[in-house]
Amino acid sequence: SYLNDSAAVTQSIRDFSAVLASAGDAITPAEARRMAPALVTQAQRARALCDRLGAQRLDDQRLEAQRAAVVGPLARVCTSMEAIARLAGDGNVRVMTERVADMNAGLAEVRHEGAS
């Protein structure tokens, strides 16, 4: 259901963010590579849930409007998560950090659209 999938994708994003935060402020290439498998797992889970949300259509007009508004920004967050996980595996911390900023901007957009 929409509400369960929404809660699950939110939890995946939180878990992904917690993995990133576990490295502290200065992520080294070695640390990035170490955390990559956990990031990949959460990014894949979030993408699957995001895809399910995108395919759903709801009878409740208010919930459908909310779903339709957040699915695009949420897909961009998932794309950022996938890129971050890939870059972590490569140990490319500089670009990874840039994509974290993109992800955070996308999350702000999701929160804004979800509150509308």
C-alpha positions as a LaTeX table, in Angstrom:
\begin{tabular}{lrrr}
\hline
Residue & $x$ (\AA) & $y$ (\AA) & $z$ (\AA) \\
\hline
Ser1 & 0.00 & 0.00 & 0.00 \\
Tyr2 & 1.02 & 3.62 & $-0.52$ \\
Leu3 & 1.44 & 4.46 & 3.16 \\
Asn4 & 3.47 & 1.32 & 3.91 \\
Asp5 & 5.69 & 1.86 & 0.86 \\
Ser6 & 6.15 & 5.52 & 1.80 \\
Ala7 & 7.20 & 4.58 & 5.31 \\
Ala8 & 9.54 & 1.87 & 4.01 \\
Val9 & 11.28 & 4.13 & 1.47 \\
Thr10 & 11.67 & 6.79 & 4.17 \\
Gln11 & 13.32 & 4.20 & 6.42 \\
Ser12 & 15.66 & 3.11 & 3.62 \\
Ile13 & 16.73 & 6.71 & 3.12 \\
Arg14 & 17.29 & 7.10 & 6.87 \\
Asp15 & 19.34 & 3.89 & 6.97 \\
Phe16 & 21.39 & 5.07 & 3.98 \\
Ser17 & 22.00 & 8.42 & 5.69 \\
Ala18 & 22.97 & 6.68 & 8.93 \\
Val19 & 25.63 & 4.66 & 7.07 \\
Leu20 & 27.01 & 7.89 & 5.60 \\
Ala21 & 26.95 & 9.62 & 9.00 \\
Ser22 & 28.81 & 6.72 & 10.62 \\
Ala23 & 31.96 & 7.82 & 8.77 \\
Gly24 & 31.95 & 11.26 & 10.38 \\
Asp25 & 32.79 & 14.51 & 8.64 \\
Ala26 & 35.89 & 13.39 & 6.75 \\
Ile27 & 35.28 & 10.23 & 4.72 \\
Thr28 & 38.45 & 8.63 & 3.41 \\
Pro29 & 38.49 & 6.57 & 0.21 \\
Ala30 & 39.06 & 3.42 & 2.29 \\
Glu31 & 36.12 & 4.26 & 4.55 \\
Ala32 & 33.94 & 4.94 & 1.50 \\
Arg33 & 34.81 & 1.54 & 0.03 \\
Arg34 & 34.09 & $-0.13$ & 3.38 \\
Met35 & 30.61 & 1.37 & 3.60 \\
Ala36 & 29.74 & 0.81 & $-0.08$ \\
Pro37 & 27.99 & $-2.58$ & 0.33 \\
Ala38 & 25.61 & $-1.18$ & 2.97 \\
Leu39 & 24.95 & 1.88 & 0.80 \\
Val40 & 24.23 & $-0.32$ & $-2.23$ \\
Thr41 & 21.75 & $-2.42$ & $-0.23$ \\
Gln42 & 19.80 & 0.62 & 0.97 \\
Ala43 & 19.93 & 2.35 & $-2.43$ \\
Gln44 & 18.55 & $-0.77$ & $-4.13$ \\
Arg45 & 15.79 & $-1.10$ & $-1.54$ \\
Ala46 & 14.85 & 2.56 & $-1.88$ \\
Arg47 & 14.79 & 2.30 & $-5.70$ \\
Ala48 & 12.51 & $-0.75$ & $-5.65$ \\
Leu49 & 10.11 & 1.01 & $-3.30$ \\
Cys50 & 10.28 & 4.22 & $-5.31$ \\
Asp51 & 9.44 & 2.31 & $-8.47$ \\
Arg52 & 6.45 & 0.73 & $-6.72$ \\
Leu53 & 5.26 & 4.15 & $-5.55$ \\
Gly54 & 5.61 & 5.48 & $-9.08$ \\
Ala55 & 3.49 & 2.67 & $-10.50$ \\
Gln56 & 0.68 & 3.03 & $-7.97$ \\
Arg57 & $-2.53$ & 4.92 & $-8.55$ \\
Leu58 & $-4.70$ & 5.75 & $-5.56$ \\
Asp59 & $-8.46$ & 6.20 & $-5.35$ \\
Asp60 & $-8.14$ & 8.83 & $-2.63$ \\
Gln61 & $-7.59$ & 12.08 & $-4.56$ \\
Arg62 & $-5.66$ & 13.79 & $-1.77$ \\
Leu63 & $-3.25$ & 10.87 & $-1.36$ \\
Glu64 & $-2.94$ & 10.49 & $-5.14$ \\
Ala65 & $-2.02$ & 14.17 & $-5.48$ \\
Gln66 & 0.60 & 13.77 & $-2.74$ \\
Arg67 & 1.98 & 10.57 & $-4.32$ \\
Ala68 & 2.18 & 12.20 & $-7.74$ \\
Ala69 & 3.94 & 15.26 & $-6.31$ \\
Val70 & 6.64 & 13.35 & $-4.44$ \\
Val71 & 7.40 & 10.53 & $-6.87$ \\
Gly72 & 9.58 & 12.66 & $-9.20$ \\
Pro73 & 11.71 & 14.23 & $-6.46$ \\
Leu74 & 11.91 & 10.86 & $-4.71$ \\
Ala75 & 13.19 & 9.21 & $-7.91$ \\
Arg76 & 15.93 & 11.87 & $-8.07$ \\
Val77 & 16.88 & 11.09 & $-4.45$ \\
Cys78 & 17.11 & 7.39 & $-5.35$ \\
Thr79 & 19.30 & 8.22 & $-8.36$ \\
Ser80 & 21.61 & 10.22 & $-6.08$ \\
Met81 & 21.71 & 7.34 & $-3.60$ \\
Glu82 & 22.69 & 4.91 & $-6.36$ \\
Ala83 & 25.43 & 7.26 & $-7.55$ \\
Ile84 & 26.74 & 7.76 & $-4.01$ \\
Ala85 & 26.88 & 3.99 & $-3.45$ \\
Arg86 & 28.73 & 3.48 & $-6.76$ \\
Leu87 & 31.17 & 6.31 & $-6.02$ \\
Ala88 & 31.76 & 4.94 & $-2.52$ \\
Gly89 & 32.72 & 1.61 & $-4.04$ \\
Asp90 & 35.19 & 3.44 & $-6.28$ \\
Gly91 & 36.56 & 5.42 & $-3.30$ \\
Asn92 & 35.74 & 8.66 & $-5.14$ \\
Val93 & 35.04 & 10.77 & $-2.07$ \\
Arg94 & 35.12 & 14.18 & $-3.78$ \\
Val95 & 32.32 & 13.43 & $-6.25$ \\
Met96 & 30.51 & 11.34 & $-3.66$ \\
Thr97 & 30.33 & 14.40 & $-1.39$ \\
Glu98 & 28.86 & 16.45 & $-4.24$ \\
Arg99 & 26.18 & 13.82 & $-4.79$ \\
Val100 & 25.36 & 13.83 & $-1.07$ \\
Ala101 & 24.58 & 17.54 & $-1.44$ \\
Asp102 & 22.34 & 16.67 & $-4.44$ \\
Met103 & 20.59 & 13.99 & $-2.38$ \\
Asn104 & 19.99 & 16.41 & 0.48 \\
Ala105 & 18.53 & 19.00 & $-1.91$ \\
Gly106 & 16.26 & 16.30 & $-3.32$ \\
Leu107 & 15.14 & 15.32 & 0.17 \\
Ala108 & 14.24 & 18.94 & 0.88 \\
Glu109 & 12.12 & 18.93 & $-2.29$ \\
Val110 & 10.41 & 15.68 & $-1.25$ \\
Arg111 & 9.60 & 17.17 & 2.16 \\
His112 & 8.26 & 20.33 & 0.53 \\
Glu113 & 6.09 & 18.44 & $-1.98$ \\
Gly114 & 4.89 & 16.01 & 0.69 \\
Ala115 & 3.77 & 18.89 & 2.88 \\
Ser116 & 1.87 & 20.62 & 0.07 \\
\hline
\end{tabular}
